[in-house]
Amino acid sequence: MQPQVDLVVVFRTATKSFSKQQLRDEAEQAELQYSKLVTALKNGGLQATARRGDKQGHLLILVRCPQSLLTRLVHRERYSDFLSGLPLTNVRSIAGELDSPDLCTADRLRIVHAFITSTIADGGLGIMPGSTEWDRVESVMVLHDHNFNERWIRAWTTHQVGAVQLDKIRDQFGEAMALYFNFLSTYSKFLIFPSALGAAFYFLGTAYSPVYSILLFLWSVIFVEYWRMRERILSVRWGTRGSFRVEKRRAQYQPGFPWWKRELRMIASVPVMILFAVALAVLLTAMFIFEAFIMHLYTGPGSQYMGFAPTILFLALVPRFLAYYQSYAKSFTAWENHAHQSTYDASLTIKTFSLASIVAYLGLALSAFIYIPLGDQVMQFVQVYLFKTQTLSLKAAHAGATIVNETLGSGGEKLKKTLNETASGLWMADASAARQKLDPSRLQNQMYAYTVTNQIVGTFLEVGLPFILRAVDSIKSGRGFSGAFVYAHLRNGSSSGKGKRVVFEDETSGADGKEEREFLEQVRREVALPDYELFDDYSEMVTQFGYIVLWSTIWPLAPVMAFLNNKLELRSDAFKITVHTRRPIPSRTDTIGPWLDMLTFITWLGALTNSALVYLFRPCCEDHAGHTTTLVKDHPHTVAAIGSHTAHARPTSGQLVVTALLIALGASHGFIIVRALIGHLVEMVVWKGSKEIEQAETSAKELKEGYLESLGVKKDREVEKTSEDVDGNGFWVKDEGLDEIRRVLKDA
């Protein structure tokens, strides 16, 4: 039987040492910190034992929480929850039996993890990875339940995702993970409407339809407001509403830090974010001009390979730029000195996603508002600039050739001729031919790439690539190719793989020893996995939501592609969590945090972009030749995307810009009104009168009644009558009511 292990502390004993003295110093420091760590764990009431890790210089400290300590920790948490006013729907009795079967696996792991990693001031042991005191503690992780993982993957592979299964995720992985899968499931169901709408308008309707854009905008607002109520209901059902009030402080937090200083530091980071955003926008715009214009004008040597240049430039520059910015974002967020992990994560999320959204959406914005309406002018400008630069270079080269001619004779004339022939072949000189290089279907092609190709590639990177990387590492370590796939088939601590296994001389032999070796092999494989990052999955879904809300009027099939992708995404995310990453640390939360604010911002921005796109590109005039758009007179190349041109007069570019801005401004004000109305209606329909609210109110009422009864306070109390109560004389005896009524009846 496998030992029950709650947590694993990954401890690093030594780093690379360049001399024996350094090695001895490292060993002495590791021994002191290891002894201190084990002593702290055991003095805290935990059971701890160490085993060798898979890598040299690593120790795996296996930790178990005895039932008596767990009962005390649960009692302390529920006591704190009660004082902080958290809902008590799932708490049977604050003073009752705490060792109850309703303590799920996620709660047990979360409570034990919080006890180990929270500060001493918050009642924990203060063992925080990365802190100066515990610089050799790399991580504190939890182990997978492979029995549950197998049932989970099998259920979601063969059946639809139901509410009961989502609640089981909460019991196994905690509220944060359950909220994500609830969000993904709810979002996927909501995509049915825009998918049907988009398919209908794509095959039956007209391009850039105002009706489609308006319905899509209303759908986006309804979804965001519905989820706002949905997460509120889930937080009440799970008893986590207001959980931020009992959140433990970060180990890196410096106490006594005034709130206004933190706010000033957050404001101080804004100019840096803007500077990076502008630099990224300039970089992406330069790459856009190169890819959309310069690449098509180049006709010199190697022009057949120029199609690969934009991708190479993007992969070489953008990820490095974002990684460089990420280091600054983390430094600024740490400098802000957030007291709690939730606010730290929210601040870092906003900083990170802001630039990621620029990468995601700027290309479409440049195509929609520059390439399509102003492509001719930009192409002409780029062409003139290139030839002007080429002329200056050619003049300098001719001057050099003249000197050569004066020195060597006829050699200079040959050089001039060669230069002229080379220069004339570098860039396309025909302006009309250059104009033909403009792609009127560029927007649709980009939307297809973002919503189809990128999602397929993303799924492969999440599910397939880790197997390849693991195979490479397995071959390098001598376990063979099959060792890469052993972990995917681990069940009940056993392995079907035939790869080389790490066995140490002092490990126990016999049946018990075999079980322990298999268990430790499983632990070592899980330790080698990367941590799960919830940010990546939320970022993927919110970015996809942005493509649909902001740009799907360009290609109405985008919601269909998103819906199909998300049906697979639910399963692939579950597979990724169970196979390719460590088990997520359970955490309590009552909201998806800043992602809800970003969804709200995207719906507002969608009102602006859709109104502008519809105004600029809608089929606004029809004659015997067909449809045309607002921009067709000045920009004939846009006709191919919509229809043929007409001779009707069109507004000037200045009028178009002013009108588009006024329409966007009106859409912005309309968003405020529509959101307020829909938010009120959704709250009345979804939130008011829900069974979770009724159960929470009933539970709170019963708890308060029980508390009052424990104090001897009853609802009704008998009190002896006084002389005032039995006094039948005076003013209060005489009553003229009946006499007056009878008199009226008699008169009638």
Buried (B, 14 or more C-beta within 10 A) or exposed (E): EEEEBBBBBBBBBBEEBEEEEEBEEBEEBBEEBBEEBBEBBEEBBBBBEBBBBBEEBBBBBBBBBEEEBBBBBBBBBBEBBBEEEBBBBBBEEBEEEBEEEEBBBBBBBBBBBBBBBBBEEBBBBBBBBEBEEBEBBBBBBBBBBBEBBBEBBEBBEEEEBEEEBBBBBBBBBBBBBBBBBBBBBBBBEBBEBBBEBBBEBBEEBBBBBBEBBBBBBBBBBBBBBBBBBBBBBBBBBBBBBBBBEBBBBBBBBEEEBEEEEBEEBBEEBEEBBEEBBEEBBEBBBEBBBBBBBBBBBBEEEEBEEBEEBBEEBBEEBBEEBBEEBBEBBBEBBBEBBBBBBBBBBBBBBBBBBBBBBBBBBBBBBBBBBBBBBBBBEBBBEBBEEBBEEBEEEBEEBBEBBBEBBEEEEEEBEEBBEEBBEEBEEBBBEEEEEBBEBBBBEBBBEBBBEBBBEBBEEBBEEBBEEBBEEBBEEBEEBEBBEBBBBBBBEBEEBBBEBEBEBBEEEEBEEEEEEEBBBBBBBBBBBBBBBEEBEBBEBBBBBBBBBBBBBBBBBBBBBBBBBBBBBBBEBBBBBBBBBBBBBBBBBBBBBBBBBBBBBBBBBBBBBBBBBBBBBBBBBBBBBEEEEBBBBBBBBBBBBBBEBBBBBBEEEBBEBEEBEEBBEEBBEEBBEBBEEBBEEBBEEBBEEBBEEBEBBEBBEEBBEEBEEEEEEEEEEEEEEEEEEEEEEEEEEEEEEEEEEEEEEEEEEEEE
